[in-house]
Amino acid sequence: METVDDVYQTDVLIIGGGGAGARAAIEAKKHNVDVLVVVKGLFGRSGCTVMAEGGYNAAFGFIDKEDNEQYHFEDTVNGGRYLNNQKLVEILVGQAKIRIIDLERFGGAFDRITPDKLSQRYFGGQRFRRTVHKGDRTGHEIMFALREEVTRQNVDVLEEVAITSLLTSEGRVVGATGLDLIHGRFLLFRAKAFIIATGGAGRIYSITTNPFQKSGDGYAMAFKVGAE
């Protein structure tokens, strides 16, 4: 093995610093544990979440009052051509409104039609105006809010470091290796729990708007240690 230049010890290691990784860090911190987020790019400024323009779907019914979670569920499953994991879709639509409220509590500000009602518009595959937005920079606003809360919660963040492999002992993940992309240092991470929040694999396609970080490396690392 290469010479280890630095060792990091934490309770929860979160691999990835986009919307999922940042939100996981906030939730983990509620349990009075040390949390370290490792991100290949700059925290809050890389990945796909910050690039999202369209908006965030939540069936508030502020404009189209007949909208509800059942319609949101049906539209989502239909849009996924019934390939969706429907249990996860239920969680998604059931918590969507709560999570928008969380984001505003963290410091986000979405477009409104009145002081107490969010603006909602049509977006792909929806029968009602359901998409909450911040102009055409919704992803930026989401990541701004999450980054602010991560900072308030004193979560440690390590930027421009790529996790390269997961380490196992007796059938469980106990560590990870990483590469400092700026200085070329080889890093070792030890933790009690690991969350892989590396996003998708859009870069497998020759034509994509996904940033370079979306290489599917999280899938590969998890698969190599036996994840299903």
C-alpha positions as CSV (number, residue, x, y, z in Angstrom):
1,M,0.0,0.0,0.0
2,E,1.1,3.6,-0.7
3,T,2.6,5.6,2.2
4,V,-0.2,7.2,4.2
5,D,0.3,11.0,4.5
6,D,-2.6,11.7,6.9
7,V,-5.2,9.8,8.9
8,Y,-8.7,11.1,9.8
9,Q,-10.9,9.6,12.5
10,T,-14.6,10.4,12.8
11,D,-17.9,8.8,13.9
12,V,-19.7,9.3,10.6
13,L,-17.9,9.6,7.2
14,I,-20.1,11.1,4.4
15,I,-18.7,10.6,1.0
16,G,-20.1,13.3,-1.3
17,G,-21.1,16.9,-0.6
18,G,-24.1,17.6,-2.8
19,G,-27.7,17.9,-1.7
20,A,-27.8,14.3,-0.3
21,G,-24.5,14.5,1.5
22,A,-25.1,17.9,3.0
23,R,-28.6,16.9,4.3
24,A,-27.3,13.6,5.7
25,A,-24.6,15.5,7.6
26,I,-27.2,17.8,9.2
27,E,-29.3,14.8,10.2
28,A,-26.3,12.8,11.5
29,K,-25.2,15.8,13.6
30,K,-28.5,15.6,15.6
31,H,-27.2,12.5,17.3
32,N,-24.2,14.2,18.9
33,V,-21.6,12.5,16.9
34,D,-18.6,13.7,14.9
35,V,-19.3,14.0,11.2
36,L,-16.9,14.5,8.3
37,V,-18.0,15.3,4.8
38,V,-15.5,14.5,2.0
39,V,-16.2,16.0,-1.4
40,K,-14.3,15.8,-4.7
41,G,-15.0,19.4,-5.5
42,L,-15.8,22.5,-3.5
43,F,-18.6,22.0,-1.0
44,G,-21.8,23.7,-2.1
45,R,-20.3,24.6,-5.5
46,S,-19.8,21.2,-7.2
47,G,-22.0,18.2,-8.1
48,C,-25.5,18.2,-9.7
49,T,-27.7,19.8,-7.0
50,V,-26.2,23.2,-7.3
51,M,-26.7,23.1,-11.1
52,A,-30.5,22.3,-10.9
53,E,-32.6,25.1,-12.6
54,G,-36.1,23.8,-12.7
55,G,-37.2,23.5,-9.1
56,Y,-38.4,21.1,-6.4
57,N,-41.7,19.2,-6.6
58,A,-44.0,19.3,-3.5
59,A,-47.8,19.0,-3.6
60,F,-48.6,22.1,-1.5
61,G,-51.5,23.0,-3.8
62,F,-50.9,26.8,-3.4
63,I,-52.0,27.5,-7.0
64,D,-53.8,24.3,-8.1
65,K,-55.7,23.4,-4.9
66,E,-56.7,20.0,-6.1
67,D,-53.1,18.8,-6.2
68,N,-52.2,16.3,-3.5
69,E,-49.6,13.6,-2.6
70,Q,-51.4,10.9,-4.4
71,Y,-51.3,12.8,-7.7
72,H,-47.6,13.5,-7.0
73,F,-47.0,9.8,-6.5
74,E,-48.9,8.8,-9.6
75,D,-47.1,11.4,-11.8
76,T,-43.7,10.4,-10.5
77,V,-44.3,6.7,-11.1
78,N,-45.7,7.3,-14.5
79,G,-42.7,9.6,-15.4
80,G,-40.4,6.8,-14.3
81,R,-42.3,4.3,-16.6
82,Y,-43.0,2.2,-13.5
83,L,-39.3,1.4,-13.0
84,N,-39.3,3.4,-9.7
85,N,-39.0,1.8,-6.3
86,Q,-42.5,2.8,-5.3
87,K,-41.7,2.6,-1.5
88,L,-39.1,5.2,-2.0
89,V,-41.5,7.3,-4.1
90,E,-43.9,7.2,-1.2
91,I,-41.2,8.6,1.1
92,L,-40.3,11.2,-1.5
93,V,-43.8,12.6,-1.9
94,G,-44.7,12.2,1.8
95,Q,-41.7,14.3,2.9
96,A,-41.3,16.8,0.1
97,K,-43.3,19.6,1.7
98,I,-41.5,19.1,5.1
99,R,-38.1,19.3,3.4
100,I,-39.0,22.6,1.7
101,I,-39.9,24.0,5.1
102,D,-36.6,22.7,6.4
103,L,-34.7,24.5,3.6
104,E,-36.4,27.8,4.4
105,R,-35.6,27.3,8.1
106,F,-32.0,26.8,7.1
107,G,-31.9,30.1,5.3
108,G,-33.2,29.4,1.8
109,A,-35.7,31.7,0.2
110,F,-38.0,30.5,-2.6
111,D,-40.2,32.6,-4.9
112,R,-43.7,33.4,-3.4
113,I,-47.1,34.6,-4.6
114,T,-48.0,35.9,-1.2
115,P,-46.0,36.1,2.0
116,D,-47.4,32.8,3.2
117,K,-47.7,30.9,-0.2
118,L,-44.9,29.6,-2.3
119,S,-44.9,30.1,-6.1
120,Q,-45.4,26.9,-8.0
121,R,-45.2,26.2,-11.7
122,Y,-45.6,23.3,-14.2
123,F,-42.6,21.1,-14.9
124,G,-42.1,17.8,-16.7
125,G,-44.8,15.1,-16.4
126,Q,-46.9,17.0,-13.9
127,R,-50.7,17.5,-14.2
128,F,-50.6,20.4,-11.8
129,R,-48.3,23.4,-11.0
130,R,-46.2,21.7,-8.3
131,T,-42.7,22.9,-8.7
132,V,-41.3,25.2,-6.0
133,H,-38.5,27.4,-7.4
134,K,-36.1,30.3,-7.0
135,G,-36.1,31.8,-10.4
136,D,-34.0,29.4,-12.5
137,R,-31.4,29.0,-9.8
138,T,-33.3,26.6,-7.4
139,G,-30.4,24.3,-7.0
140,H,-28.1,27.1,-6.0
141,E,-30.6,28.2,-3.3
142,I,-30.9,24.7,-2.0
143,M,-27.2,24.3,-1.6
144,F,-26.8,27.7,-0.1
145,A,-29.3,26.8,2.6
146,L,-27.8,23.4,3.3
147,R,-24.2,24.8,3.4
148,E,-25.3,27.5,5.9
149,E,-26.8,24.8,8.2
150,V,-23.8,22.5,7.8
151,T,-21.6,25.4,8.9
152,R,-23.9,26.2,11.9
153,Q,-23.8,22.6,13.0
154,N,-20.0,22.6,13.0
155,V,-19.7,19.7,10.6
156,D,-16.2,19.1,9.3
157,V,-15.8,19.3,5.6
158,L,-12.8,18.2,3.5
159,E,-12.8,19.5,0.0
160,E,-11.1,18.4,-3.2
161,V,-10.5,14.9,-1.9
162,A,-11.6,11.8,-3.8
163,I,-12.4,8.7,-1.8
164,T,-10.8,5.8,-3.8
165,S,-11.8,2.7,-1.9
166,L,-13.7,1.3,1.1
167,L,-11.8,-0.9,3.6
168,T,-13.5,-3.9,5.3
169,S,-12.9,-6.1,8.3
170,E,-15.0,-9.1,9.2
171,G,-17.6,-8.2,6.7
172,R,-18.2,-4.6,7.5
173,V,-16.8,-1.3,6.3
174,V,-14.3,0.2,8.8
175,G,-12.4,2.7,6.7
176,A,-11.7,4.3,3.4
177,T,-8.8,5.6,1.4
178,G,-8.7,8.9,-0.4
179,L,-6.5,11.1,-2.6
180,D,-6.0,14.8,-2.1
181,L,-6.6,16.1,-5.6
182,I,-4.6,19.3,-5.0
183,H,-1.4,18.1,-3.2
184,G,-1.4,14.4,-4.2
185,R,-1.4,13.2,-0.6
186,F,-2.7,9.6,0.2
187,L,-5.2,9.7,3.0
188,L,-6.7,7.1,5.3
189,F,-10.1,7.5,7.0
190,R,-11.5,5.5,10.0
191,A,-15.2,5.8,11.0
192,K,-18.0,3.9,12.8
193,A,-20.5,4.6,10.0
194,F,-20.3,5.5,6.3
195,I,-22.8,7.2,4.1
196,I,-22.2,7.1,0.3
197,A,-23.8,10.2,-1.2
198,T,-21.8,10.4,-4.4
199,G,-24.8,10.9,-6.8
200,G,-25.2,9.3,-10.2
201,A,-23.1,8.2,-13.1
202,G,-24.0,10.7,-15.9
203,R,-20.4,10.9,-17.1
204,I,-20.7,7.4,-18.6
205,Y,-22.5,9.0,-21.5
206,S,-20.6,10.9,-24.2
207,I,-23.1,13.7,-24.1
208,T,-24.2,14.9,-20.7
209,T,-24.6,18.1,-18.6
210,N,-23.4,16.3,-15.5
211,P,-20.2,17.6,-14.0
212,F,-17.0,15.5,-13.9
213,Q,-17.7,14.3,-10.4
214,K,-20.6,12.1,-11.6
215,S,-18.5,9.2,-12.6
216,G,-20.3,6.4,-10.7
217,D,-17.4,5.8,-8.4
218,G,-19.7,5.5,-5.3
219,Y,-21.5,2.6,-7.0
220,A,-18.3,0.9,-7.9
221,M,-16.8,1.2,-4.4
222,A,-19.9,-0.1,-2.8
223,F,-20.2,-3.0,-5.2
224,K,-16.6,-4.0,-4.6
225,V,-17.3,-4.5,-0.9
226,G,-20.5,-6.5,-1.4
227,A,-23.3,-3.9,-1.4
228,E,-26.4,-4.9,-3.3
